[in-house]
Structure formats: structure tokens, C-alpha cells
């Protein structure tokens, strides 16, 4: 058996119906019985609330058995709960406005600063949060009142209909949104996005009688059929973003393949990093640190991700690699730094960017150190549209030593 909640002696509050006479025969209403009586915790303290039921005093009245109760008492509580509606609203405000967790809400109610302490368990916070969502959904059923300001300002509504499927095989969340005001007019989880199901989702908006100026959606056939059936003659515009995304698909594929080729060209960087770390585990040589930093920069560069329709990742990657190559060219032109011991860089030509062929790092001879190792990159003829630069014989190699 559920233990009784320990509460201090409570103040008794009794409510009677707001009407004093029968609305059908005008006879006086007389007390019949208590509809419900229970202790309720409010933000300003706990009370024992009783809702008194009254009936018509005229036996000949056709509604003599009808019980009239107080609407004010019903508005203060939730049926089947010992917590006031203000407590439920407070929980919803802490969760969705203050973004508190369930435990934080529980502590805020038990140890408050601006209202009386509320006795409840942490698990029951979730139950009252579900009650809040149900009350909120019920309060949003009057769609005409929710969009009255938008209709008065713009003369009608522009609807947007779209669906979201988090995982393949699960239900789709379909939402009807008012574009001008941003109000959500309908939402439902649908197993199948058929024209009949989408039409039922649009019917409550049509039932309000508010004028609909237009509908925006993607080109899905079921959406077009549903909009034509529910809102005949209303302009239906296909989403421009979807059209641009489909138009950019060939360019997107070309950009994706280009990014794959860049990653394949940089794949030997893994061997460069492993050999550098094996010969100089602690990166005591400053040149080893430069090599590792360069490898890390190249690796981070190729991790770019694009977004349809016009954000192409490979183009950004090539720009970043070109900037990194120019930085390395400037370092090589300086031929080392006086602050580095054994720093004697020499290069027959500056490095002009990413090679088109695989990079190689010959295995050092026994007893040699990383500072005496020779790095080499195969020299490939640049494409015909590249800017003019130093000319090299095919198959030759650019080398630099430290």
C-alpha cells in the first residue's frame, strides 16, 4: 500500500459551482455531494481542496440529475494527481526553458527559493512532465486562435509540409508548419507517407477555415496529391533547396571523387609519420617536429566535409593544401634557421604543392640518424591549366637534406 504523504495540517478550501441557478429551467441549484476532495500541493503551499457538486432543485427539470461543479476548482488541479497545475507548469518551464535535468528539477522543487517546498520523488517528476506535454498539446488544439495574428497581418497562411526519418525502417515524423509566423500546426508519426495519411494531417488546418495562400514542400508525389486534394486551387511551390540540391548532384559526385584522390595521394604520410617516430621517438630533433606538424596539418586538411548544394569540400581542401605548400616553399627558401643546430636545408627547387604521385622515404642505413636522412618526393608534371613554374625533366626528383 502506498504510504500516506506526510503533510502539515492543511487549510480546507471548498468550491461550489459558479452558477447559482439551473441553466435549463432557472430553478435554484442545491448541494448534492462532494465530487472530489483531496490534498493538493501548490507552489504557494498545500491545501485540502473540495469540489462540491450541485443539482437542480426542480424535480420536473429534464436535467435534474446533472451535477454542476466548480470550473475554478477543476482549473487548479489535474485529475488523478495531488499536485496543482502551477506545479506542472513550473516543471515544464524548468525543463524546456531552463533546460534542467530531471534531478535538477527535483532538487529545485524540494529546496526552492521563491515558493513552498514540494514533496515528490525524482521519478514522479517525469510523470508530471508527461502531464505538462499533454496539457500543452490540448491547449494548442485551437489552431484558429494560434494563427489569428498571422492571418490579420498577412491575410492568410503559407504552409510547409516535410518529414524526417531518423533511421531506416522507423516511423517518419511529419510536421505542418506555418512559414510566416513559425507556428507548428500539426505533427504525427506516420508508418507510411501516403497521400491519404498526409491528407489527414492537413485536414485540421482546413477545418479552421482560415485562408491558405500557398504550400511549400519537396516534389514527393504523395505530398502533391495530398495538397491537391485538401487545398484544391491553392498554389503549391516546390522547395527551391531541394531543386538546387538535385541540380548540384553531378558536381557533388565530382567533388567527392576529387577528395578521394587527394586522400589517396596523401596516404604515404602514415609511413612518413611512423618512420619519423621510430627514429626519433621523443622528437628531440627539431626537424622531426616540423615533419610531424606538417603531417598533422595535411591530415586535418583532408577531413573537410561539404554540404549540398554549393559547399564543396574538395575545393576548400585544394585551397588549404595550396596555402600549406606555399608555407613550406617559404620555409625551404630560407634554407634553415640559425637557431637550429645541424640545420642545413638545401633544395634545388621550392616545393610547389601536393605531388600527384606517391611519396617515398628511403630506409636509412644502419647507424644513421633522422637528421642525416634524405627525404624525396617524386616529381610529376603539373596539369596543363596550372600556373607556370620551374620546369623539371620527367621522372626527376626534388630532394632536400638535413
C-alpha positions in Angstrom: 0.0 0.0 0.0 1.3 3.5 -0.9 2.2 5.3 2.3 0.4 8.5 3.1 2.3 11.6 2.2 3.3 13.4 5.5 1.9 16.9 5.3 1.3 19.5 7.9 -2.3 20.4 9.0 -3.9 21.7 5.8 -6.2 24.7 5.2 -9.5 23.4 3.8 -10.9 25.2 0.7 -14.3 24.3 -0.7 -15.6 25.4 -4.1 -19.2 25.5 -5.3 -20.4 26.0 -8.9 -20.1 29.5 -10.3 -23.8 29.3 -11.4 -26.5 29.5 -8.7 -29.5 28.5 -10.9 -30.2 25.8 -13.4 -29.3 27.0 -17.0 -32.3 25.0 -18.3 -35.3 25.8 -16.0 -33.8 28.7 -13.9 -34.5 26.8 -10.7 -32.1 27.1 -7.8 -29.2 24.7 -7.5 -28.9 22.7 -4.3 -26.0 20.8 -2.8 -25.9 17.1 -3.7 -22.5 15.7 -2.8 -18.7 16.3 -2.9 -17.5 15.5 -6.4 -13.9 15.1 -5.2 -11.8 16.1 -2.2 -8.1 15.7 -1.8 -4.9 17.4 -0.6 -3.1 19.3 -3.3 0.4 20.8 -3.3 0.6 24.2 -4.9 3.6 26.5 -5.3 2.3 28.7 -2.6 1.6 25.8 -0.1 -0.6 22.7 0.3 -4.4 22.9 0.7 -7.2 20.4 1.1 -9.5 21.2 -1.8 -13.1 20.0 -2.1 -15.2 20.5 -5.2 -18.9 20.5 -4.2 -21.5 19.1 -6.6 -24.9 20.8 -7.0 -28.1 19.7 -8.8 -31.3 21.4 -10.0 -33.9 21.6 -7.2 -36.9 21.2 -9.6 -37.9 17.5 -9.9 -39.6 18.1 -13.2 -36.5 19.5 -14.8 -35.2 17.2 -17.6 -31.7 17.8 -16.4 -32.4 17.3 -12.7 -29.7 14.6 -12.4 -27.0 16.7 -14.0 -24.2 17.5 -11.5 -22.7 21.0 -11.7 -19.2 21.6 -10.3 -16.8 24.5 -9.9 -14.7 25.2 -13.0 -12.3 27.2 -10.9 -11.5 24.1 -8.8 -11.0 22.0 -11.8 -8.6 24.5 -13.3 -6.3 24.3 -10.2 -5.6 20.6 -10.4 -5.0 17.7 -12.7 -7.3 14.7 -12.4 -5.8 11.8 -10.6 -2.9 13.9 -9.3 -2.1 15.5 -5.9 -0.2 18.4 -7.5 -1.6 21.7 -8.7 -1.5 22.8 -12.3 1.0 25.6 -11.3 3.5 22.9 -10.2 3.1 21.1 -13.6 3.7 24.3 -15.4 6.8 25.0 -13.3 8.2 21.6 -14.2 7.7 22.3 -17.9 9.3 25.7 -17.6 12.4 24.3 -15.8 12.7 21.5 -18.4 12.1 23.3 -21.7 13.1 26.9 -20.9 15.8 26.5 -18.3 16.9 23.1 -19.8 17.2 21.4 -16.4 17.6 17.7 -15.9 15.1 15.6 -14.0 17.3 15.5 -10.9 17.9 19.3 -11.1 14.1 19.9 -11.3 13.5 17.6 -8.4 16.0 19.5 -6.2 14.7 22.8 -7.4 11.2 21.8 -6.2 12.2 20.3 -2.9 14.6 23.2 -2.0 13.1 26.2 -3.6 13.8 29.9 -3.0 10.7 31.5 -4.3 7.9 29.1 -3.4 6.9 26.5 -0.8 8.8 23.1 -0.9 7.1 20.4 -3.0 7.3 16.8 -1.7 7.7 14.4 -4.6 10.0 11.7 -5.8 12.5 12.2 -8.7 10.7 9.6 -10.8 7.4 11.4 -10.4 9.0 14.5 -12.0 8.9 12.6 -15.3 5.2 11.7 -14.8 4.3 15.3 -14.2 6.4 16.3 -17.2 4.3 14.0 -19.3 1.2 15.7 -17.9 2.6 19.0 -18.9 3.2 17.9 -22.5 -0.4 16.5 -22.6 -1.8 19.8 -21.3 0.3 21.8 -23.8 -0.9 19.7 -26.7 -4.5 20.2 -25.6 -4.0 23.9 -25.4 -2.8 24.0 -29.0 -5.9 22.4 -30.5 -7.4 25.8 -31.3 -5.4 26.4 -34.4 -7.5 29.4 -35.5 -6.6 31.3 -32.3 -2.9 30.3 -32.7 -2.6 31.8 -36.2 -5.1 34.7 -35.7 -2.3 37.3 -35.6 -0.6 36.0 -38.7 -3.9 35.9 -40.6 -4.6 39.5 -39.6 -1.2 40.7 -40.7 -0.7 38.8 -43.9 -4.2 37.9 -44.9 -3.6 34.1 -44.8 -1.2 31.3 -44.1 1.7 29.7 -46.0 2.1 26.1 -45.0 5.3 24.0 -45.1 5.0 20.2 -45.0 8.0 18.0 -44.6 9.0 14.7 -43.0 12.0 13.4 -41.1 13.0 9.7 -40.8 15.8 9.3 -38.2 16.6 5.6 -39.1 15.6 3.4 -42.0 12.6 1.3 -41.2 11.3 3.5 -38.3 8.3 5.9 -38.3 8.6 9.2 -40.0 7.9 12.4 -38.2 5.8 14.7 -40.4 5.3 18.3 -39.4 2.9 21.0 -40.8 4.5 24.4 -40.1 3.2 27.9 -40.7 6.0 29.7 -42.6 5.2 33.4 -41.8 4.7 33.0 -38.1 6.7 29.8 -37.4 3.8 28.1 -35.6 3.6 24.3 -35.6 0.1 23.4 -36.8 0.3 19.6 -36.8 2.7 16.8 -36.3 2.4 13.0 -36.4 4.5 9.8 -36.6 3.4 8.0 -39.8 4.3 4.5 -40.8 3.7 5.3 -44.5 3.8 8.8 -46.1 0.9 8.1 -48.4 -1.4 10.8 -49.8 -4.2 9.6 -47.7 -2.2 9.8 -44.4 -0.8 13.2 -45.3 -4.2 14.5 -46.2 -5.5 13.6 -42.7 -2.6 15.6 -41.3 -3.7 18.6 -43.3 -7.4 18.3 -42.6 -7.3 20.1 -39.2 -5.8 23.2 -40.8 -8.5 23.2 -43.5 -11.2 22.7 -40.8 -10.2 26.0 -39.1 -11.5 27.9 -42.2 -8.5 30.3 -42.3 -7.3 31.2 -45.8 -4.3 29.4 -47.1 -2.2 31.4 -49.5 0.2 28.6 -50.5 2.0 25.4 -49.6 5.8 24.8 -49.8 7.2 21.2 -49.9 9.5 19.0 -51.8 8.5 17.2 -55.0 7.3 14.0 -53.4 4.3 12.7 -55.3 2.3 11.8 -52.2 2.6 15.3 -50.9 1.5 16.8 -54.2 -1.6 14.6 -54.3 -2.4 15.3 -50.6 -2.1 19.1 -51.1 -4.2 19.0 -54.3 -6.9 17.0 -52.5 -7.1 19.1 -49.3 -6.4 22.5 -50.8 -7.6 22.5 -54.4 -6.6 25.6 -56.3 -4.0 26.7 -53.7 -0.6 27.5 -55.2 1.9 24.7 -54.4 5.6 25.6 -54.7 8.3 23.0 -54.7 11.2 23.7 -52.3 14.0 25.6 -54.1 16.6 24.0 -51.8 15.6 20.5 -52.9 15.7 21.6 -56.6 19.2 23.1 -56.2 20.4 20.0 -54.3 19.3 17.7 -57.1 20.8 20.0 -59.7 24.2 20.0 -57.8 24.3 16.2 -57.6 26.7 15.7 -60.6 29.1 18.4 -59.2 28.8 16.9 -55.8 29.9 13.5 -57.1 32.8 15.0 -59.0 33.9 16.9 -55.8 33.7 13.7 -53.8 35.8 11.7 -56.2 38.4 14.6 -56.2 38.6 14.5 -52.4 39.1 10.7 -52.6 42.0 11.2 -55.0 43.6 13.8 -52.7 43.3 11.4 -49.7 44.9 8.6 -51.8 47.8 10.9 -52.7 48.4 11.7 -49.0 48.2 8.1 -47.9 52.0 7.7 -47.7 52.0 10.3 -44.9 51.3 7.5 -42.5 54.6 5.8 -43.4 56.4 9.2 -43.0 55.0 9.7 -39.6 55.8 6.1 -38.4 59.4 6.3 -39.6 59.9 9.7 -38.0 58.6 8.5 -34.7 60.6 5.2 -34.9 63.9 7.1 -35.5 63.2 9.9 -33.1 60.5 8.8 -30.5 60.8 11.9 -28.3 61.0 14.3 -31.3 64.3 15.7 -29.8 65.4 16.8 -33.3 63.5 20.0 -34.3 63.3 18.8 -37.9 61.3 15.8 -36.7 58.9 18.1 -35.0 58.5 20.0 -38.3 57.8 16.8 -40.2 55.2 15.7 -37.6 53.5 19.0 -37.6 53.3 19.1 -41.3 51.8 15.6 -41.4 49.2 16.6 -38.8 48.3 19.7 -40.8 47.9 17.7 -44.0 45.8 15.1 -42.3 43.5 17.7 -40.7 43.1 19.4 -44.0 41.6 16.4 -45.9 39.0 15.9 -43.1 36.8 18.7 -44.5 33.2 17.8 -45.2 30.9 19.6 -47.6 27.2 20.3 -47.6 24.8 20.3 -50.5 24.1 22.2 -52.7 27.1 24.5 -53.0 29.5 23.8 -50.2 32.2 21.6 -52.0 34.8 20.1 -49.6 37.4 19.2 -52.2 37.7 22.8 -53.4 38.4 24.0 -49.9 40.9 21.2 -49.4 42.8 22.1 -52.5 43.0 25.8 -51.4 44.2 24.8 -48.0 46.8 22.4 -49.5 48.0 25.2 -51.8 48.4 27.6 -48.8 50.3 24.9 -46.9 52.6 24.2 -49.9 53.3 27.9 -50.2 54.2 28.0 -46.5 56.6 25.1 -47.0 58.1 26.8 -50.0 58.9 29.9 -47.9 60.5 27.7 -45.2 62.7 25.9 -47.8 63.7 29.2 -49.4 65.1 30.3 -46.0 67.4 27.3 -46.0 67.1 26.7 -42.3 67.3 28.8 -39.2 70.4 29.9 -37.3 68.6 28.8 -34.1 68.6 25.2 -35.2 71.7 23.1 -34.7 72.6 21.0 -37.7 70.0 22.8 -39.7 71.4 23.0 -43.2 68.5 22.7 -45.6 69.3 22.7 -49.2 66.9 22.4 -52.1 67.4 22.5 -55.8 63.9 24.0 -56.2 61.0 25.0 -53.9 58.2 22.6 -53.2 55.2 23.7 -55.1 52.4 21.8 -53.5 50.9 18.3 -53.3 52.6 15.8 -55.6 50.5 13.7 -57.9 52.4 10.5 -57.2 53.3 8.6 -54.1 55.8 10.0 -51.6 58.8 7.8 -50.7 61.1 7.8 -47.8 64.1 5.5 -48.4 65.1 3.4 -45.4 68.1 4.9 -43.7 71.3 3.0 -43.4 72.2 1.4 -40.0 73.7 3.9 -37.6 72.2 7.0 -39.3 70.1 9.5 -37.5 66.9 11.3 -38.7 68.9 14.4 -39.2 71.0 12.6 -41.8 68.1 11.1 -43.6 67.2 12.2 -47.2 63.6 12.8 -47.9 62.4 12.7 -51.6 59.2 13.3 -53.4 58.6 12.1 -57.0 58.3 14.9 -59.4 55.2 14.7 -61.6 54.5 17.1 -64.5 51.8 19.6 -63.3 48.5 19.8 -65.2 48.3 22.0 -68.2 46.0 24.5 -66.5 48.4 25.0 -63.6 50.3 28.3 -63.3 53.8 28.3 -64.9 56.6 27.3 -62.6 60.1 25.7 -62.7 60.5 23.1 -65.3 61.9 19.7 -64.5 62.7 16.6 -66.5 60.1 13.9 -66.4 60.9 11.3 -63.7 63.4 13.6 -61.9 63.2 14.1 -58.2 63.4 17.1 -55.9 65.3 16.3 -52.8 66.3 18.2 -49.6 68.5 17.0 -46.8 69.1 18.0 -43.2 
